[in-house]
Amino acid sequence: MKQILLIEVSPRGKDSASRSVADTLAARLIGLYPSAKLIRRDLAAEHLPHLDDVTLRAISTKDPGEAERLKGAARQSDHLTDELLESDLLVIATPMWNFGIPSALKAWIDLVVRPGRTFRYGDGGVVGLAKDKKAILVLASGGVFTEGPWLPWDFVEPYLRQILGFIGIEDVQTVRAEGMNLPWLAAEVVPKANKAVEALAL
């Protein structure tokens, strides 16, 4: 493994369950792959822009002339996309907000899910171009969404698996830190998730 890309989303710093578990995972990955380059991209600190008209045209145009004219608007997207494509493993550590992903993570996704770069349209449908990569999702939530009455309310893991599969990343594992807002579970959430990190197939 040559490069690992770790995307962190929570703005809560040391109080973040997803960041705490991601730290445990990063330590294990560094131990297993000491020569690998680990890139930690903090979306809470970077404030990536949401797509506007100019950037959208810059990253989606098929006109070489227009692409050249708008290359400045595509520069950040180009860099983030290159970073993803050059990585062997993608880790996304994110909280659940209102049953979905934070807009900061959606902004990153919109900048790297690009026609001609990470997917293309073929005769049989969409072909993912970010193949031969693995992904790990570190998902934190206040409630429990893997079972019970809130299971249908989870729009984080299904969406992330769908969008990763869309660009060709189908080997996806998940670690959950769930129940942070439930007093009878909260103390055990991060230790349990850290144990799950040790059980991942890396």
ROMI-68118 format. One record per atom (N, C-alpha, C): residue in three letters; x, y, z. Coordinates in steps of 0.02 Angstrom, whole numbers, plus 32768, in hexadecimal, padded with zeros to 4 digits. Layout:
<recs>
alaXYZ ...
</recs>
This chain:
<recs>
met802A7FC48000 met800080008000 met802C803E8000 lys8021806B7FCF lys804C80A57FC8 lys802E80E57FE6 gln7FEB80EC7FE1 gln7FCD812A7FFA gln7F89811C8018 ile7F7C813C8051 ile7F3C81378075 ile7F20817E807B leu7EE181858068 leu7EC081C6806D leu7E8B81C280A4 leu7E9381EA80D8 leu7E6481EB8110 leu7E3E822E810F ile7DFE82298104 ile7DD282638103 ile7DAF82698147 glu7DB982A1816A glu7D9A82AC81AA glu7D6A82E781A5 val7D3182E181C5 val7CFB831281B9 val7CE5833781F7 ser7CE583168230 ser7CC88334826C ser7CED83738282 pro7CC883A88295 pro7CE783E582AF pro7CF383E282FA arg7CE783A9831A arg7CE883A58363 arg7D2C83958381 gly7D5F838F8358 gly7DA383858371 gly7DAA8347839C lys7DCA835083D6 lys7DD883178402 lys7D9882F8841F asp7D60831C841B asp7D2083028433 asp7CFB82D883FF ser7D1982D283C5 ser7CF882AE838E ser7D0582638392 ala7CD0823C8391 ala7CD781F38392 ala7CF581DA8350 ser7CE081F78318 ser7CFA81DF82D8 ser7D4581EE82D2 arg7D5B822782EB arg7DA3823782E9 arg7DCB820A8318 ser7DAF81FB8353 ser7DD181D08382 ser7DDC818A8365 val7DA8816F8347 val7DAE812D8328 val7DDC813082EB ala7DD8816682C6 ala7E04816E828C ala7E4D817082A2 asp7E5C818E82DC asp7EA0818E82F7 asp7EB881478304 thr7E8C811E8321 thr7E9D80D8832E thr7EAB80B382ED leu7E8180BF82BB leu7E8A80A0827A leu7ECA80B78259 ala7ED880F8825C ala7F158112823E ala7F5380F3825D ala7F5280EC82A0 ala7F8B80CD82C2 ala7F95808582AB arg7F5F806082A3 arg7F65801B828B arg7F7F80198244 leu7F678045821A leu7F7D804781D4 leu7FC7805981CE ile7FDD808981F7 ile8024809D81F6 ile804F8062820D gly8037803D823F gly805C80038256 gly80617FCD8221 leu802B7FC381FC leu802B7F8F81C8 leu80507FA58189 tyr804C7FE58179 tyr80697FFF813A tyr8095803C814A pro80CE8031816A pro80F7806A8180 pro811380948147 ser81188078810B ser8132809E80D3 ser80FC80C380AC ala80BD80B880BD ala808680D88099 ala8080812280AD lys806E814B807D lys80608191808A lys8018819880A3 leu801081B680DE leu7FCE81C180FB leu7FBB820B80F3 ile7F87821780CD ile7F6E825B80C4 ile7F2F826380EF arg7F2F8292811D arg7EF5829F8146 arg7ED782E2812F arg7E9D82DD8111 arg7E7C831A80F7 arg7E41832B8126 asp7E4783648146 asp7E17837A8179 asp7DE583AA8158 leu7DAA83918148 leu7D7983BA8125 leu7D5A83EF8152 ala7D5C83E48194 ala7D41841681C2 ala7D6E845481C3 ala7DAE844981B7 ala7DDD848181B7 ala7DE484A28173 glu7DDB847B813D glu7DE8849480FA glu7DAF84BC80DC his7D7184AC80ED his7D3784D080D3 his7D3684CF8086 leu7D348493806A leu7D31848E8021 leu7CF284B08007 pro7CF784D17FCD pro7CBC84F27FB1 pro7C8B84C07F95 his7C4C84D07F9A his7C1984A97F77 his7C1C84BC7F2D leu7C0584907F03 leu7C09849D7EBB leu7BE184DB7EA8 asp7C0185057E81 asp7BDD853D7E62 asp7BDC85317E16 asp7BBE855E7DF2 asp7BB585547DAA asp7BF8854E7D85 val7C2785797D95 val7C6785797D72 val7C8D85387D7F thr7C9185237DBE thr7CB584E67DCF thr7C9384AA7DB0 leu7C5284A97DB2 leu7C2D84717D94 leu7C3B846B7D4A arg7C3D84A37D27 arg7C4D84A17CE0 arg7C96848D7CD5 ala7CC284A47D01 ala7D0984967CF9 ala7D19844C7D00 ile7CF584297D2D ile7D0583E37D39 ile7CDB83B37D10 ser7CAB83CD7CEB ser7C8083A07CC5 ser7C8083AC7C79 thr7CA083E27C62 thr7C9E83F17C1B thr7CC683BE7BF2 lys7CAE83B17BB6 lys7CD283867B87 lys7CF483B07B50 asp7CED83F17B54 asp7D0A841E7B24 asp7D5184307B3A pro7D84841B7B15 pro7DC9842A7B2A pro7DD784747B32 gly7DBA849D7B06 gly7DC484E57B0B gly7DA885017B4B glu7D6B84ED7B5C glu7D4C85047B99 glu7D7284EA7BD6 ala7D8884AB7BD3 ala7DAF848E7C0A ala7DEE84B77C16 glu7E0F84CD7BE1 glu7E4B84F57BE8 glu7E3B85397C07 arg7E0585577BF0 arg7DF285997C0A arg7DE085967C54 leu7DC4855D7C6A leu7DAA85577CAE leu7DD8852E7CDB lys7E1585207CC4 lys7E3F84F37CEA lys7E4E850D7D31 gly7E4F854E7D39 gly7E5A856A7D7C gly7E2385567DAC ala7DE585557D93 ala7DAC85437DBD ala7DAC84F97DCF ala7DCE84D17DA7 ala7DD084897DB3 ala7E0C84737DDC arg7E3884A27DED arg7E7884907E0C arg7E6F846A7E4D gln7E4484827E7A gln7E3B84617EBA gln7E1D841B7EB0 ser7DEB84167E84 ser7DCD83D67E76 ser7E0183A67E58 asp7E2B83C07E2B asp7E5F83967E0D asp7E8D837A7E43 his7EA183A47E72 his7ECF838F7EA6 his7EAF83597ED3 leu7E7183657EE8 leu7E4F83357F13 leu7E4282F37EEF thr7E3282F77EAF thr7E2582BA7E88 thr7E6682937E7E asp7E9C82B57E6E asp7EDD82947E68 asp7EEF82717EA9 glu7EE482937EE0 glu7EF382787F23 glu7ECD82377F2E leu7E8E82367F1C leu7E6581F97F23 leu7E7E81C27EF5 leu7E8981D27EB7 leu7E9D819F7E86 leu7EE281827E95 glu7F0C81A87EB5 glu7F5081917EC6 glu7F5181687F06 ser7F1981647F29 ser7F1781417F69 ser7EFF80F97F60 asp7F1A80CD7F88 asp7F0680867F87 asp7ECC807A7FB7 leu7EC980A27FEC leu7E95809A801E leu7E7780DF802F leu7E3580E28030 leu7E11811E8043 leu7DEE81118085 val7DFA813C80B6 val7DD6813880F6 val7DAC817880FC ile7D6C816F8108 ile7D3F81A78114 ile7D2581A2815B ala7D3781D28185 ala7D2181D481CA ala7CF2820F81D2 thr7CB381FF81DE thr7C80823481DE thr7C4A82278212 pro7C2F825D822E pro7BF282558257 pro7BB58252822B met7B7F823B8248 met7B3D82408228 met7B1C82808243 trp7B0682A98215 trp7AE082E58228 trp7A9B82E18208 asn7A6882E28232 asn7A2382E18219 asn7A1882A881E7 phe7A35826E81F9 phe7A2C822F81D4 phe7A54822B8193 gly7A7D825E8185 gly7AA5825E8148 gly7AEC82758155 ile7B118283811F ile7B5682998127 ile7B5982E5812D pro7B8C8300814E pro7B9583498151 pro7BA28365810B ser7B8F83A38100 ser7B9783C180BE ser7BE083C780AA ala7C0E83CB80DB ala7C5583CE80CB ala7C6B838F80A5 leu7C52835680BB leu7C6383178098 leu7C4383158054 lys7C06832D804E lys7BE4832F800D lys7C0A835C7FDD ala7C2683937FF6 ala7C4E83BF7FCC ala7C8B839B7FB0 trp7CAD83747FDA trp7CE7834D7FC3 trp7CD1831A7F8E ile7C9B82F77F9C ile7C8282C57F6D ile7C7382E57F29 asp7C52831F7F2A asp7C4083407EEC asp7C7D83577EC4 leu7CB583627EE6 leu7CF283777EC4 leu7D1B833D7EA8 val7D0F83007EC2 val7D3782C77EAA val7D1082957E80 val7CCE82987E81 val7CA5826C7E56 val7C9C82907E14 arg7CC882807DE5 arg7CCE82A77DA8 arg7CCC827C7D69 pro7CA3828F7D39 pro7CA3826A7CF9 pro7CE6826E7CD7 gly7CFE82357CC0 gly7D3E82337C9F gly7D7A822B7CCD arg7D7082357D0D arg7DA6822D7D3E arg7D9981F37D6D thr7D6081F37D8E thr7D5281BD7DBD thr7D1881917DA5 phe7CF681A57D70 phe7CC4817A7D50 phe7CBB81907D08 arg7C9F81637CE1 arg7C8E81757C9C arg7C4E81507C89 tyr7C2D816B7C58 tyr7BF1814B7C3E tyr7C04811C7C06 gly7BED80DE7C09 gly7BFA80AD7BD5 gly7BB980937BB8 asp7BBE80657B88 asp7B82804A7B68 asp7B5680267B9A gly7B7580077BCD gly7B4E7FE17BFE gly7B3D80097C3C gly7B4A80497C3B gly7B3C80737C76 gly7B7B80977C8E val7B81809E7CCE val7BBA80C37CEB val7BF280937CFC val7C3080A87CED val7C6C80817CFD val7C9580A97D2F gly7CA2808C7D6A gly7CCC80AD7D9B gly7D1580A97D87 leu7D3980E07D8F leu7D7F80E37D7B leu7DAF80E27DB6 ala7D9580E47DF3 ala7DBF80E17E2F ala7DC2809A7E49 lys7DD5806C7E1D lys7DD380257E2E lys7E1180117E56 asp7E0F7FD27E6F asp7E477FB47E93 asp7E5A7FDC7ED1 lys7E297FF97EF1 lys7E33801D7F30 lys7E057FFF7F65 lys7E18800B7FA2 lys7DEE7FF77FDA lys7DD880368000 ala7DA2802F8025 ala7D898066804E ala7D73804C8092 ile7D7B807680C4 ile7D6380698107 ile7D3A80A5811D leu7CFE80988135 leu7CD280CD814E leu7CD380CA819A val7CE4810281BA val7CE081088203 val7CA681388211 leu7C6F811C8229 leu7C308142822D leu7C1B814A8276 ala7C118187828B ala7BFC819582D0 ala7BB481B182CF ser7B8E819C8300 ser7B4981B48304 ser7B3181B6834C gly7B0181E28359 gly7AE581E7839C gly7AB981AC83AE gly7A968191837C gly7A6B81578387 gly7A8881188369 val7A6280E3836D val7A7680A38350 val7A508098830F phe7A74809082D9 phe7A54808C8297 phe7A63804B8272 thr7A85801C8292 thr7A937FDC8271 thr7A5D7FA9827F glu7A317FB882AF glu79FA7F8B82BF glu79C47FB382E3 gly798B7F9582EB gly79567FB58311 gly792E7FE782E8 pro790680118309 pro78D6803D82E6 pro78F6807382BC trp7936808582C9 trp795680BA82A3 trp797C80A08266 leu797C8060825C leu79A080448223 leu798D806481E0 pro794C806E81D2 pro793A808C8191 pro794E80D6818B trp796380F481C3 trp7973813C81C2 trp79BC814981B1 asp79E2811581A6 asp7A2A811D8197 asp7A33812C814D phe7A44816A813D phe7A52817D80F8 phe7A9C818C80EE val7AC68177811E val7B0E8182811A val7B31814880F8 glu7B2F810E8118 glu7B5380D580FB glu7B3880C080B7 pro7AF580BB80AD pro7ADD80A9806A pro7AF480DA8035 tyr7AF1811B8044 tyr7B06814C8012 tyr7B5081478003 leu7B7A81438037 leu7BC28140802C leu7BD581018005 arg7BB780C98016 arg7BC5808B7FF0 arg7BAF80927FA7 gln7B7780B37F9C gln7B5D80BC7F58 gln7B8C80E97F2F ile7BA181217F4B ile7BCA81507F26 ile7C1081347F1B leu7C2A810F7F4C leu7C6C80EF7F42 leu7C6880BA7F0D gly7C3380927F0E gly7C2A80607EDA gly7C23807F7E95 phe7C0380B87E92 phe7BF980DC7E53 phe7C3C80ED7E33 ile7C6F80FD7E5B ile7CB0810E7E3F ile7CE080D27E3E gly7CC680987E50 gly7CEE805B7E49 gly7D0B803E7E88 ile7CFD805C7EC2 ile7D1780437F02 ile7CE180187F23 glu7CEB7FD77F1E glu7CB77FA87F36 glu7CCD7F827F75 asp7D0D7F827F84 asp7D267F617FC1 asp7D227F947FFA val7CEB7F92801E val7CDD7FC58052 val7CCE7FA28094 gln7CF27FB580C8 gln7CE57F9D810C gln7CCD7FD88136 thr7CA67FC8816A thr7C8A7FFC8195 thr7C987FEF81DE val7CAB80248201 val7CB08023824A val7C7E80568265 arg7C5680418294 arg7C22806D82B0 arg7C33808282F7 ala7C2D80C28304 ala7C2D80DD8349 ala7BE880F98353 glu7BB980CF8368 glu7B7380E4836A glu7B5780E083B1 gly7B2A810E83BF gly7B0C81118401 gly7B2B8145842F met7B4E81778411 met7B7181A98439 met7B4281D28465 asn7B0481D98450 asn7AD482028477 asn7AA881D884A5 leu7AB6819884AA leu7A8E816C84D4 leu7AB6815D8514 pro7A9F8176854D pro7AC68171858B pro7ADD812B859D trp7AB480F8858E trp7AC580B485A1 trp7AF880948571 leu7B0880B78539 leu7B38809D8509 leu7B7680C98501 ala7B6F8109850F ala7BA1813A84FA ala7BE881298510 ala7BF18111854E ala7C3481048568 ala7C5880CD8542 glu7C3280A08524 glu7C5180668503 glu7C56806E84B7 val7C3C80A5849C val7C3980AB8453 val7C7E80AC8433 val7CA980D98449 val7CEB80DE842A val7D1680A18438 pro7D1A80878476 pro7D40804A8481 pro7D28800F8456 lys7CE78009844D lys7CCC7FD38423 lys7CE07FDE83DA ala7CDE801C83C3 ala7CF1802A837E ala7D3C801E8374 asn7D65803083A6 asn7DAD802483A1 asn7DBC7FD9839C lys7D967FB083BF lys7D9E7F6783B9 lys7D8B7F508373 ala7D587F6F8356 ala7D447F5D8312 ala7D7B7F7082E0 val7DA07FA582EE val7DD87FB882C3 val7E0C7F8082C1 glu7E187F6182FA glu7E4A7F2C82FD glu7E337EEE82D7 ala7DF37EE882CB ala7DD97EAE82A7 ala7DD47EB8825B leu7DE27EF58244 leu7DDE7F0381FC leu7E127EDB81D5 ala7DFE7EC7819A ala7E2D7EA4816D ala7E557ED98147 leu7E927EE4815C leu7EBC7F17813E leu7EF97EF7811B 
</recs>
